[in-house]
Each structure stands twice: as C-alpha cells, then as structure tokens.
Amino acid sequence: MNKDVNSFESSKIDIVTNTCPKIKVIAMGNVLMKDDAIGIEVAKGIEERLLETGIEVIYAETDVQYGISNIQENDFIFVLDAA
C-alpha cells in the first residue's frame, strides 16, 4: 500500500503500534534575544486554541535536539521560528 502524505491512508491509526499521527507545533527562538523569540511568543499567543483542538505545543527554544526528540514518525509538524 502506497502511503502518500496527501492520501487518507496516511492519517489512519497504525494497527501495529496502535498510534495515530499527531499534529505538533515546535516553537523555536531565544527569549533573551527579543526579536529572535518570535516563534516562542506566537506559540504562547495561540497555545490555548491549539491545545483545545488537540495540537501539541513543544517549546524547544534554542534546543533543536529537544524539539526533534518529541517527534514521532507519523507526526505532522509545524515549526515557528524567526529565521
């Protein structure tokens, strides 16, 4: 079975691991450098609405490795960053 990102099949629950894809927002930025913290500030501003819809918010700040460690294979991710 071909699992294309745009197909319905890609969003079904994985029977083997009993997991379904999650949507996650990873907020990047340095809060000490005010203009570089835009990703963090935007995430703070929309976090409540995201959580209400089941979207997980991950504050990675300057730790890219931490952000990546919170991603599973089937997750859909959005990255908020100033760059």
N, C-alpha and C positions, 0 to 999 in steps of 0.2 A: 504494500500500500504506500503510495507516494504522499508524504506529509508536507504539503506546501504551506507556507506561512499564511497565505490568504484563504486556505480551504477550511471548511468546517471541521474536518477530521483532526486538524492540528490543535483544536481547542477542547477536544473530548478528554475525559478522565483517562489517565494511563492505568489500565487494568493491572499491570504487573506491580507498579509501585503505589497504586491507589492514590495518586496525586493528580491534581488538575493545575493547569497553568495559572499563575497569579500575575497580577499587574503590580509593578513596583516602581516607585519614583525614588531615584537616588539623588540626594541634594549634595552638591559639591561646593566648596568655597572656603575661604579663610576669613573667619569672623573678625580677626584682628585687623585685616586689611578691608576697610569698609566697602569699597567698590567691588572687591573680589567676593564678597559674601552674598551676592545677589541670588545665587541658587538656594542658599540656606534661607534667606528672607522670603523668597517666593514660596518655598515649601512650607514655612511657618504660616504664611498667609492663607494657604489653601489646604493645609493638613486636615482640618476638621471635615471639610467636604469630601476629601479623598478617603478618609477613614470610614465615613458614612457609606460610601459606595464599595467598600472592601478593598480599596487600593492601599497597599502598604507604603509607608514613607520611611526611607532609610537616610539618616543624616551621616554621611561619610565624611563631610567637611574636607580635610586635606588628605585623608587616608583612603586612597583608591583601593588598596588591598582589602580593607574592611568592607567597602561597598561591594566589591566583587564577591567576597565570601558569603554574602547574603543572597546571591542569585542562584536559582536552581536552573536546570537545563531547559525546562519548558516555560520559564517566566518571560513575560513581556516587560521590558524596562524602558523607562524614560529617565534621562539624565538632565538635571538642572544645574547649569554651570555658567559662569560669567564669560568663559572663553568663547 
